[in-house]
Amino acid sequence: MKENLYEYLAGNEYPGRGICIGKTPGGNKTMIAYFIMGRSVNSRNRVFDPIEGGIRTMAADPSKMTDPHLIIYNPVLTLENTTIVTNGDQTDTIRNFIARNDFPGFGFEAALATRTFEDDKPNWTPRISGVVDMRLGGYKLSILKSDDGDEKSVQRFTFDYPQPLAGVGHFISTYKCNGTPIPSFAGEPLSVAMDEEDPDLYAAKLWKALNGDNKVSLFVRAIDLATQGYKDVIINKYKTVEE
């Protein structure tokens, strides 16, 4: 049975940052969603800003930015027929490895083998990543996490979905739920129902489901598998302030 992602998010105060990838009901599009949440002023002081082929995070109010470490990065980049989405600067690492093509078909895993979880003791926030073949709709998801909060032991998991079914997606997040320290996501990505063809409607449903206090920004991309064209949707809770 597929999880209802809207209900799952509505019942989870703080999943942190999350990625969902899957095929739309008609099977002709792949939908990507990425959201960020925040508990601190510094984490909440962000917006998604469009760049060529993707997005970057930037401070909503630069005067309030106290530490750009771990919160300013490119969440989404596009390289030819590949979309890369992550919760950190490993987006650039993956893009660079795929561009080198030293290990055809394995650039994603090779890139992440050089990275580990975030250095934000005591949470040791996992790095979550996804990559999508914009021609066939196949995708991979990854999580790099500590072994039960032990900073000396990293665990790397990759989940491969080369032939996804129409109307089915997979969701992974940095955290299982809120807490102190915050517990990392555990187990396989959730298998979820994909019920929308329209990225605007899908984005609106996800945004409504996210916790009103903690949600910060949401990105959705709908990829036409026949043409590799795509439409992006961005929703930001906060507005940018000029320096």
Buried (B, 14 or more C-beta within 10 A) or exposed (E): EBBBBBEBBEEBBBBBBBBBBBBBBEBBBBBBBBBBBBBEEBBBBBBBBEEEBBBBBBBBBEEEBEEBEBBBBBBBBBBEEBBBBBBBBBBBBBBEBBEEEEEEEEBBBBBBEEBBBBEEEEBBBBBBBBBBBBBEBBBBBBBBBBEEBEEEEBBBBBBEBEEBEBBBBBBBBBBBBBEEEBBBBEEEBBBBBBBBBBBEEBBBBBBEBBBEEBBBBBBBBBBEBEEBEBEBBBBBBBEBEEE
